[in-house]
Amino acid sequence: MAVDTEKLQEFLGRFVNDLGATLAAGNVVTGYHLGLYRTVAAGPVRAAELAERTGAKVADIGCGLGASTILLAQEYPNSRFTGSDYHD
């Protein structure tokens, strides 16, 4: 049986596009519930400004002893940071 490579490429292209859209859907819902889109609708904003305006909630998984989590919490006091790691 001969494989039509053109049709195969078209199918794979659609599959990859649909897979990407499916994976991004969770981010869209999360962004909506966190108010990120309302904040960005007012105009361009950098990530640091977005965190300050929205009071982001951040989970730092695998943060080690938490040094970077503490630094981020100090830099963005309107946001809430939670660090988690398995340490003895």
N, CA, C and O atoms as a GROMACS GRO file, in nm:
protein
  352
    1MET      N    1   0.086  -0.118   0.000
    1MET     CA    2   0.000   0.000   0.000
    1MET      C    3   0.089   0.124   0.000
    1MET      O    4   0.178   0.138   0.084
    2ALA      N    5   0.065   0.210  -0.093
    2ALA     CA    6   0.144   0.333  -0.105
    2ALA      C    7   0.087   0.441  -0.012
    2ALA      O    8  -0.034   0.455   0.002
    3VAL      N    9   0.177   0.514   0.049
    3VAL     CA   10   0.137   0.622   0.139
    3VAL      C   11   0.144   0.753   0.062
    3VAL      O   12   0.246   0.786   0.001
    4ASP      N   13   0.035   0.827   0.066
    4ASP     CA   14   0.032   0.960   0.003
    4ASP      C   15   0.098   1.058   0.101
    4ASP      O   16   0.035   1.102   0.196
    5THR      N   17   0.224   1.090   0.076
    5THR     CA   18   0.300   1.173   0.171
    5THR      C   19   0.241   1.313   0.184
    5THR      O   20   0.253   1.374   0.291
    6GLU      N   21   0.180   1.364   0.081
    6GLU     CA   22   0.120   1.497   0.089
    6GLU      C   23   0.003   1.497   0.189
    6GLU      O   24  -0.009   1.587   0.272
    7LYS      N   25  -0.082   1.395   0.180
    7LYS     CA   26  -0.194   1.385   0.273
    7LYS      C   27  -0.145   1.358   0.415
    7LYS      O   28  -0.201   1.409   0.512
    8LEU      N   29  -0.040   1.277   0.427
    8LEU     CA   30   0.017   1.250   0.558
    8LEU      C   31   0.071   1.378   0.622
    8LEU      O   32   0.048   1.402   0.740
    9GLN      N   33   0.143   1.458   0.545
    9GLN     CA   34   0.196   1.584   0.595
    9GLN      C   35   0.083   1.678   0.637
    9GLN      O   36   0.092   1.745   0.739
   10GLU      N   37  -0.023   1.683   0.558
   10GLU     CA   38  -0.138   1.768   0.591
   10GLU      C   39  -0.202   1.722   0.721
   10GLU      O   40  -0.237   1.803   0.807
   11PHE      N   41  -0.218   1.590   0.736
   11PHE     CA   42  -0.276   1.535   0.858
   11PHE      C   43  -0.190   1.568   0.980
   11PHE      O   44  -0.241   1.612   1.083
   12LEU      N   45  -0.059   1.546   0.968
   12LEU     CA   46   0.031   1.573   1.080
   12LEU      C   47   0.032   1.721   1.116
   12LEU      O   48   0.038   1.756   1.234
   13GLY      N   49   0.026   1.807   1.016
   13GLY     CA   50   0.020   1.951   1.042
   13GLY      C   51  -0.104   1.989   1.121
   13GLY      O   52  -0.096   2.066   1.216
   14ARG      N   53  -0.217   1.934   1.082
   14ARG     CA   54  -0.342   1.961   1.155
   14ARG      C   55  -0.335   1.905   1.297
   14ARG      O   56  -0.379   1.969   1.393
   15PHE      N   57  -0.280   1.784   1.309
   15PHE     CA   58  -0.268   1.721   1.440
   15PHE      C   59  -0.184   1.806   1.535
   15PHE      O   60  -0.223   1.829   1.649
   16VAL      N   61  -0.070   1.851   1.488
   16VAL     CA   62   0.019   1.932   1.572
   16VAL      C   63  -0.048   2.064   1.610
   16VAL      O   64  -0.038   2.107   1.725
   17ASN      N   65  -0.117   2.127   1.516
   17ASN     CA   66  -0.189   2.252   1.546
   17ASN      C   67  -0.297   2.229   1.652
   17ASN      O   68  -0.309   2.306   1.747
   18ASP      N   69  -0.376   2.123   1.634
   18ASP     CA   70  -0.482   2.094   1.730
   18ASP      C   71  -0.426   2.058   1.867
   18ASP      O   72  -0.482   2.096   1.969
   19LEU      N   73  -0.316   1.984   1.869
   19LEU     CA   74  -0.254   1.948   1.995
   19LEU      C   75  -0.204   2.073   2.068
   19LEU      O   76  -0.221   2.086   2.189
   20GLY      N   77  -0.142   2.163   1.994
   20GLY     CA   78  -0.094   2.289   2.054
   20GLY      C   79  -0.209   2.370   2.112
   20GLY      O   80  -0.197   2.427   2.221
   21ALA      N   81  -0.319   2.377   2.039
   21ALA     CA   82  -0.436   2.452   2.087
   21ALA      C   83  -0.493   2.388   2.213
   21ALA      O   84  -0.533   2.458   2.306
   22THR      N   85  -0.496   2.257   2.216
   22THR     CA   86  -0.548   2.186   2.333
   22THR      C   87  -0.461   2.212   2.456
   22THR      O   88  -0.512   2.235   2.565
   23LEU      N   89  -0.330   2.207   2.437
   23LEU     CA   90  -0.239   2.231   2.549
   23LEU      C   91  -0.245   2.375   2.597
   23LEU      O   92  -0.228   2.401   2.716
   24ALA      N   93  -0.268   2.469   2.508
   24ALA     CA   94  -0.274   2.611   2.545
   24ALA      C   95  -0.406   2.647   2.612
   24ALA      O   96  -0.413   2.749   2.682
   25ALA      N   97  -0.511   2.568   2.594
   25ALA     CA   98  -0.642   2.601   2.649
   25ALA      C   99  -0.638   2.618   2.801
   25ALA      O  100  -0.703   2.707   2.855
   26GLY      N  101  -0.563   2.534   2.869
   26GLY     CA  102  -0.552   2.547   3.015
   26GLY      C  103  -0.491   2.679   3.056
   26GLY      O  104  -0.533   2.739   3.154
   27ASN      N  105  -0.392   2.725   2.981
   27ASN     CA  106  -0.330   2.855   3.010
   27ASN      C  107  -0.428   2.969   2.989
   27ASN      O  108  -0.427   3.066   3.064
   28VAL      N  109  -0.511   2.958   2.888
   28VAL     CA  110  -0.610   3.062   2.860
   28VAL      C  111  -0.710   3.072   2.974
   28VAL      O  112  -0.741   3.182   3.020
   29VAL      N  113  -0.759   2.960   3.020
   29VAL     CA  114  -0.856   2.959   3.131
   29VAL      C  115  -0.791   3.014   3.258
   29VAL      O  116  -0.852   3.094   3.329
   30THR      N  117  -0.670   2.972   3.285
   30THR     CA  118  -0.599   3.021   3.404
   30THR      C  119  -0.577   3.172   3.396
   30THR      O  120  -0.601   3.243   3.493
   31GLY      N  121  -0.533   3.220   3.281
   31GLY     CA  122  -0.511   3.364   3.262
   31GLY      C  123  -0.639   3.444   3.281
   31GLY      O  124  -0.636   3.553   3.337
   32TYR      N  125  -0.749   3.390   3.234
   32TYR     CA  126  -0.878   3.458   3.249
   32TYR      C  127  -0.916   3.468   3.397
   32TYR      O  128  -0.954   3.575   3.444
   33HIS      N  129  -0.905   3.358   3.470
   33HIS     CA  130  -0.945   3.357   3.610
   33HIS      C  131  -0.852   3.441   3.698
   33HIS      O  132  -0.894   3.492   3.802
   34LEU      N  133  -0.728   3.456   3.658
   34LEU     CA  134  -0.634   3.539   3.735
   34LEU      C  135  -0.646   3.688   3.702
   34LEU      O  136  -0.582   3.771   3.766
   35GLY      N  137  -0.726   3.722   3.602
   35GLY     CA  138  -0.743   3.861   3.564
   35GLY      C  139  -0.632   3.916   3.476
   35GLY      O  140  -0.618   4.037   3.460
   36LEU      N  141  -0.552   3.826   3.419
   36LEU     CA  142  -0.440   3.872   3.337
   36LEU      C  143  -0.486   3.942   3.210
   36LEU      O  144  -0.427   4.042   3.170
   37TYR      N  145  -0.591   3.892   3.148
   37TYR     CA  146  -0.638   3.952   3.023
   37TYR      C  147  -0.699   4.090   3.044
   37TYR      O  148  -0.683   4.179   2.961
   38ARG      N  149  -0.770   4.107   3.155
   38ARG     CA  150  -0.827   4.240   3.185
   38ARG      C  151  -0.715   4.342   3.202
   38ARG      O  152  -0.727   4.456   3.157
   39THR      N  153  -0.607   4.302   3.267
   39THR     CA  154  -0.495   4.392   3.291
   39THR      C  155  -0.424   4.426   3.160
   39THR      O  156  -0.388   4.542   3.137
   40VAL      N  157  -0.402   4.327   3.076
   40VAL     CA  158  -0.331   4.347   2.950
   40VAL      C  159  -0.417   4.426   2.851
   40VAL      O  160  -0.363   4.492   2.762
   41ALA      N  161  -0.549   4.418   2.864
   41ALA     CA  162  -0.638   4.490   2.772
   41ALA      C  163  -0.618   4.640   2.777
   41ALA      O  164  -0.647   4.710   2.680
   42ALA      N  165  -0.570   4.690   2.890
   42ALA     CA  166  -0.547   4.835   2.904
   42ALA      C  167  -0.427   4.882   2.823
   42ALA      O  168  -0.412   5.002   2.799
   43GLY      N  169  -0.342   4.792   2.780
   43GLY     CA  170  -0.225   4.826   2.700
   43GLY      C  171  -0.110   4.733   2.730
   43GLY      O  172  -0.118   4.649   2.820
   44PRO      N  173  -0.002   4.748   2.656
   44PRO     CA  174   0.114   4.660   2.677
   44PRO      C  175   0.167   4.669   2.819
   44PRO      O  176   0.168   4.776   2.880
   45VAL      N  177   0.210   4.556   2.870
   45VAL     CA  178   0.260   4.551   3.007
   45VAL      C  179   0.369   4.444   3.015
   45VAL      O  180   0.358   4.338   2.954
   46ARG      N  181   0.473   4.474   3.090
   46ARG     CA  182   0.581   4.376   3.110
   46ARG      C  183   0.540   4.277   3.218
   46ARG      O  184   0.449   4.303   3.296
   47ALA      N  185   0.608   4.163   3.221
   47ALA     CA  186   0.574   4.056   3.316
   47ALA      C  187   0.577   4.106   3.460
   47ALA      O  188   0.488   4.073   3.539
   48ALA      N  189   0.678   4.183   3.496
   48ALA     CA  190   0.689   4.233   3.633
   48ALA      C  191   0.571   4.324   3.667
   48ALA      O  192   0.517   4.317   3.778
   49GLU      N  193   0.532   4.410   3.574
   49GLU     CA  194   0.417   4.499   3.598
   49GLU      C  195   0.289   4.419   3.611
   49GLU      O  196   0.203   4.450   3.693
   50LEU      N  197   0.276   4.315   3.530
   50LEU     CA  198   0.157   4.230   3.534
   50LEU      C  199   0.145   4.162   3.670
   50LEU      O  200   0.036   4.156   3.727
   51ALA      N  201   0.256   4.113   3.722
   51ALA     CA  202   0.255   4.049   3.854
   51ALA      C  203   0.218   4.149   3.962
   51ALA      O  204   0.143   4.116   4.053
   52GLU      N  205   0.269   4.271   3.953
   52GLU     CA  206   0.238   4.374   4.053
   52GLU      C  207   0.090   4.412   4.049
   52GLU      O  208   0.027   4.426   4.153
   53ARG      N  209   0.036   4.429   3.930
   53ARG     CA  210  -0.104   4.474   3.916
   53ARG      C  211  -0.205   4.367   3.956
   53ARG      O  212  -0.309   4.398   4.014
   54THR      N  213  -0.175   4.242   3.924
   54THR     CA  214  -0.274   4.136   3.946
   54THR      C  215  -0.255   4.062   4.077
   54THR      O  216  -0.342   3.985   4.116
   55GLY      N  217  -0.142   4.082   4.145
   55GLY     CA  218  -0.118   4.006   4.267
   55GLY      C  219  -0.111   3.858   4.236
   55GLY      O  220  -0.189   3.779   4.290
   56ALA      N  221  -0.019   3.822   4.151
   56ALA     CA  222  -0.008   3.684   4.104
   56ALA      C  223   0.013   3.586   4.218
   56ALA      O  224   0.071   3.619   4.322
   57LYS      N  225  -0.036   3.464   4.199
   57LYS     CA  226  -0.016   3.355   4.292
   57LYS      C  227   0.079   3.256   4.224
   57LYS      O  228   0.047   3.202   4.118
   58VAL      N  229   0.195   3.234   4.284
   58VAL     CA  230   0.300   3.155   4.221
   58VAL      C  231   0.334   3.034   4.306
   58VAL      O  232   0.355   3.047   4.427
   59ALA      N  233   0.338   2.917   4.244
   59ALA     CA  234   0.384   2.795   4.310
   59ALA      C  235   0.521   2.762   4.253
   59ALA      O  236   0.536   2.737   4.134
   60ASP      N  237   0.621   2.763   4.339
   60ASP     CA  238   0.758   2.731   4.299
   60ASP      C  239   0.787   2.588   4.344
   60ASP      O  240   0.826   2.564   4.458
   61ILE      N  241   0.766   2.493   4.254
   61ILE     CA  242   0.782   2.352   4.286
   61ILE      C  243   0.927   2.312   4.259
   61ILE      O  244   0.981   2.340   4.153
   62GLY      N  245   0.988   2.247   4.355
   62GLY     CA  246   1.128   2.210   4.342
   62GLY      C  247   1.218   2.329   4.365
   62GLY      O  248   1.316   2.349   4.293
   63CYS      N  249   1.185   2.408   4.466
   63CYS     CA  250   1.255   2.534   4.490
   63CYS      C  251   1.382   2.520   4.573
   63CYS      O  252   1.446   2.620   4.606
   64GLY      N  253   1.418   2.396   4.607
   64GLY     CA  254   1.537   2.377   4.690
   64GLY      C  255   1.512   2.432   4.829
   64GLY      O  256   1.410   2.402   4.890
   65LEU      N  257   1.605   2.510   4.879
   65LEU     CA  258   1.588   2.570   5.012
   65LEU      C  259   1.507   2.698   5.010
   65LEU      O  260   1.483   2.758   5.115
   66GLY      N  261   1.464   2.742   4.892
   66GLY     CA  262   1.372   2.855   4.881
   66GLY      C  263   1.434   2.991   4.862
   66GLY      O  264   1.364   3.092   4.871
   67ALA      N  265   1.564   2.999   4.836
   67ALA     CA  266   1.629   3.129   4.822
   67ALA      C  267   1.569   3.210   4.707
   67ALA      O  268   1.541   3.329   4.724
   68SER      N  269   1.548   3.147   4.591
   68SER     CA  270   1.492   3.222   4.478
   68SER      C  271   1.347   3.261   4.504
   68SER      O  272   1.303   3.367   4.461
   69THR      N  273   1.273   3.176   4.574
   69THR     CA  274   1.134   3.206   4.608
   69THR      C  275   1.126   3.327   4.701
   69THR      O  276   1.039   3.412   4.685
   70ILE      N  277   1.216   3.334   4.796
   70ILE     CA  278   1.220   3.448   4.889
   70ILE      C  279   1.254   3.577   4.815
   70ILE      O  280   1.193   3.681   4.839
   71LEU      N  281   1.352   3.569   4.726
   71LEU     CA  282   1.390   3.688   4.648
   71LEU      C  283   1.274   3.738   4.562
   71LEU      O  284   1.249   3.859   4.555
   72LEU      N  285   1.202   3.646   4.498
   72LEU     CA  286   1.087   3.685   4.417
   72LEU      C  287   0.977   3.747   4.503
   72LEU      O  288   0.916   3.846   4.463
   73ALA      N  289   0.952   3.690   4.620
   73ALA     CA  290   0.849   3.742   4.709
   73ALA      C  291   0.885   3.883   4.757
   73ALA      O  292   0.797   3.968   4.772
   74GLN      N  293   1.013   3.907   4.780
   74GLN     CA  294   1.056   4.041   4.821
   74GLN      C  295   1.044   4.140   4.706
   74GLN      O  296   1.011   4.257   4.728
   75GLU      N  297   1.070   4.095   4.586
   75GLU     CA  298   1.066   4.183   4.467
   75GLU      C  299   0.922   4.217   4.429
   75GLU      O  300   0.895   4.328   4.381
   76TYR      N  301   0.829   4.122   4.450
   76TYR     CA  302   0.689   4.142   4.411
   76TYR      C  303   0.599   4.122   4.533
   76TYR      O  304   0.535   4.017   4.545
   77PRO      N  305   0.592   4.220   4.622
   77PRO     CA  306   0.518   4.203   4.748
   77PRO      C  307   0.367   4.190   4.730
   77PRO      O  308   0.300   4.140   4.820
   78ASN      N  309   0.311   4.231   4.617
   78ASN     CA  310   0.167   4.217   4.595
   78ASN      C  311   0.128   4.077   4.551
   78ASN      O  312   0.009   4.044   4.544
   79SER      N  313   0.227   3.994   4.522
   79SER     CA  314   0.201   3.857   4.479
   79SER      C  315   0.223   3.761   4.595
   79SER      O  316   0.286   3.796   4.695
   80ARG      N  317   0.170   3.641   4.581
   80ARG     CA  318   0.184   3.540   4.684
   80ARG      C  319   0.266   3.423   4.628
   80ARG      O  320   0.231   3.367   4.524
   81PHE      N  321   0.373   3.386   4.697
   81PHE     CA  322   0.462   3.279   4.653
   81PHE      C  323   0.457   3.164   4.752
   81PHE      O  324   0.462   3.186   4.873
   82THR      N  325   0.447   3.043   4.700
   82THR     CA  326   0.450   2.923   4.781
   82THR      C  327   0.558   2.832   4.724
   82THR      O  328   0.552   2.795   4.607
   83GLY      N  329   0.654   2.796   4.806
   83GLY     CA  330   0.761   2.706   4.763
   83GLY      C  331   0.742   2.568   4.820
   83GLY      O  332   0.696   2.553   4.934
   84SER      N  333   0.778   2.467   4.743
   84SER     CA  334   0.765   2.330   4.788
   84SER      C  335   0.880   2.248   4.732
   84SER      O  336   0.912   2.254   4.614
   85ASP      N  337   0.942   2.171   4.820
   85ASP     CA  338   1.048   2.082   4.779
   85ASP      C  339   1.064   1.973   4.883
   85ASP      O  340   1.023   1.991   4.998
   86TYR      N  341   1.121   1.863   4.845
   86TYR     CA  342   1.147   1.754   4.937
   86TYR      C  343   1.290   1.767   4.985
   86TYR      O  344   1.384   1.741   4.910
   87HIS      N  345   1.306   1.807   5.110
   87HIS     CA  346   1.438   1.823   5.168
   87HIS      C  347   1.443   1.761   5.306
   87HIS      O  348   1.344   1.762   5.380
   88ASP      N  349   1.557   1.708   5.339
   88ASP     CA  350   1.577   1.652   5.474
   88ASP      C  351   1.610   1.762   5.572
   88ASP      O  352   1.630   1.734   5.690
   0.00000   0.00000   0.00000
